[in-house]
Amino acid sequence: MSLQSTDQLADLLTRIRNALMVGKTEIYLPTSKLKVAVVEALKTAGYLFDYELIDRSPRATLHVLIAEPGKNSKINEISKVSKPGRRVYVSADEIPTVKSGRGLVLLSTSKGIMTGRNAKKLRLGGEVLVKVW
């Protein structure tokens, strides 16, 4: 019997934080469209090294390389902003900056999951999901 997490994004971020604390550079976790979209956005922004989908039965597995083997990760802190009990929505003008622009915020918009910088360019608001620096 496997335990199913009700908050998939919190599970992903917790696994990344735990791996960083013990010095691991890779994690394996059950996949979902949300997890893949967040990992892709973090990889594009340079916070994750790489990822791959491993097709297994009954469910695919997501293999995430947090940092290049033998090197340190670029992630100092990663946290979830919008939670199941308190959703955080912002307009395009209210998108927060993290550490004076050195960090990154991920939003769920009508055009998919994207960085706060891209959402501002496209004048899109949405739900603030993740804060990274």
HUSULFEN-V455255 format. One record per pair of residues at least 4 apart in sequence whose C-alpha atoms are under 8 Angstrom apart, sorted by the first residue. I is the first residue (numbers start at 1). J is the second residue. D is the distance in whole Angstrom. If there is no record, write none. Layout:
i/j/d
I/J/D
I/J/D
This chain:
i/j/d
5/11/7
7/11/6
7/84/8
8/12/6
8/34/8
8/35/7
9/13/6
9/34/7
9/35/6
9/80/8
10/14/6
10/80/7
11/15/6
12/16/6
12/29/8
12/35/7
13/17/6
13/78/7
13/79/7
13/80/7
14/18/6
15/19/6
15/27/7
16/20/6
16/27/7
16/66/7
17/21/6
17/77/8
17/78/7
18/22/7
19/23/6
19/24/5
19/25/7
19/26/7
19/27/7
20/24/6
20/25/7
20/73/8
25/65/6
25/66/5
25/67/5
25/68/7
25/69/6
25/73/8
26/63/7
26/64/5
26/65/4
26/66/5
26/67/7
27/63/6
27/64/5
27/65/7
27/66/8
28/61/7
28/62/6
28/63/5
28/64/6
29/61/6
29/62/5
29/63/7
30/59/7
30/60/6
30/61/5
30/62/6
31/35/6
31/36/7
31/53/8
31/59/7
31/60/6
31/61/5
31/62/5
32/36/6
33/37/6
34/38/6
35/39/6
36/40/6
36/62/8
37/41/6
37/113/6
38/42/6
38/106/8
38/113/7
39/43/6
39/48/7
39/51/8
39/64/8
40/44/6
40/51/8
41/45/6
41/106/8
41/113/7
41/114/6
41/115/7
42/46/6
42/47/5
42/48/6
43/47/6
43/48/5
43/49/6
43/50/6
44/48/8
46/74/8
47/66/8
47/73/7
47/74/6
47/75/6
48/64/8
48/65/7
48/66/5
48/67/6
48/73/8
48/74/8
49/64/8
49/65/5
49/66/6
49/67/5
49/68/6
50/64/6
50/65/5
50/66/7
51/62/7
51/63/5
51/64/4
51/65/6
52/62/6
52/63/5
52/64/7
53/60/7
53/61/6
53/62/5
53/63/6
54/60/6
54/61/5
54/62/6
54/63/7
55/59/7
55/60/4
55/61/6
56/60/5
56/61/7
66/73/6
67/71/6
67/72/6
67/73/5
67/74/8
68/72/7
68/73/8
74/133/8
75/132/7
75/133/6
76/132/8
76/133/6
77/132/6
77/133/5
78/130/7
78/131/6
78/132/4
78/133/7
79/130/6
79/131/5
79/132/7
80/129/6
80/130/5
80/131/6
81/88/7
81/128/6
81/129/5
81/130/6
81/131/7
82/86/6
82/87/5
82/88/5
82/127/7
82/128/6
82/129/5
82/130/8
83/87/6
83/88/8
87/127/7
88/127/6
88/128/6
89/125/7
89/126/5
89/127/4
89/128/6
90/94/6
90/95/6
90/125/5
90/126/6
90/127/6
90/128/7
91/95/7
91/124/7
91/125/4
91/126/6
92/119/7
92/120/5
92/123/5
92/124/5
92/125/4
92/126/8
93/120/7
93/123/8
93/125/8
95/116/6
95/120/7
95/125/7
96/105/7
96/116/8
97/101/5
97/103/7
97/104/7
97/105/7
97/116/8
98/102/6
98/103/5
98/104/6
98/105/7
98/131/7
98/132/8
98/133/7
99/103/6
99/133/7
102/133/7
103/131/7
103/132/6
103/133/4
104/115/7
104/116/7
104/131/6
104/132/5
104/133/6
105/115/6
105/116/5
105/128/7
105/129/7
105/130/6
105/131/5
105/132/6
106/113/7
106/114/6
106/115/5
106/116/6
106/128/6
106/129/6
106/130/5
106/131/7
107/113/6
107/114/6
107/115/6
107/116/6
107/119/8
107/125/8
107/126/6
107/127/5
107/128/5
107/129/5
107/130/7
108/112/6
108/113/4
108/114/7
108/126/5
108/127/5
108/128/7
108/129/7
109/113/6
109/114/7
109/119/8
109/124/7
109/125/6
109/126/5
109/127/7
110/124/8
110/126/7
114/118/6
114/119/7
115/119/6
116/120/6
117/121/6
118/122/6
119/123/6
119/124/5
119/125/7
120/124/6
120/125/8
